[in-house]
Amino acid sequence: MKINFDGRRELKDIYQVGNVIKDYTNTLYLIVGNVEDGYAMVNLTNNNVTEKVSTLEELADTYGEDEDVLVNAEINVF
C-alpha cells in the first residue's frame, strides 16, 4: 500500500465514501456506506467498524476531529 498525506481540508469535504482518513492517533479509517444502509468507518488498524449513522454529515459530526487528515492511499494487488 502506498500512502500520501493530503493537506488539511474541511471535515465535510474529507468525510466522503471511499476516503481514507488519519486521525490524531495515526489510526487510518475508511469511510463506507450508502444512502439505504447508512454510513460508517472501518478502522484499518484493527479491523473494527463504527456504528452506522444516517448521513455523512452525522458521521463527520460524531467522529470527526480538527486534526483529521485526508490520506491518498493506493492499494496494489498483484
N, C-alpha and C positions, 0 to 999 in steps of 0.2 A: 504494500500500500504506500502510495506517495501522498504526503500531506503538506500543504502550504497554508499558512495562516493569512487570512484576508484582513484588510483594515476594519476598524470598528464601524458598525452601522447601527441604525435604529433597531430595537428588538422586533418591531412588527415586520421589518424587512428581512431579518435573518430567520425568523420562525416560520419557515415555509416547508412544505412536504418535500423530502429528498435532501434537505440541507443537513450538514453536519456542523455541530456547534461544540466549541470547547468552553467549559466554564472555568471559574477561578481556581478550582482544584485540579485543573488539567484533565478532567474527565471529558470524553467525547460522547456526544449524543446524536443520534439520527432521528430526524422528525419524520413520523409516519402517520398514515391515516387517510381518510376520505370523508366526504360530507355525510354519508349514511351511517358510518360506524364511529365517527369521532376521530380525534387526533391524540397521539401520544408520542413519547420519546423513548427510544431504545438506547440504553446505556451500553456503549460499545466496549467499555472496560470490563464490566461484569455480567453482561447479557440480561440485565433486568429491564423491565418495561414499566413506565409510569402509568398511573391511572388515566383512562381516556377522558377527554373533555370534548365539549360540543364544537368549539371553534378554535382556529389558530390564534385568535386574539386572546382567548381564555387560556390557552396553553402558554403564551408569552407572559400573560399576567401572573399565572400560577407559578411557573418555573423560571422565568427569565430574570436575569441579574444584569446590572450595568456592565459587569466585567465580561459578559459572554462575547465570544468572537466567532464569526463565520469561518469555517475551515473549508479549503478547497481540497477535498480528498478524492483520490483516483484509485480505484481498485482494479488491479490487473489479474485476470485469471488465465493461467496457462494450461 
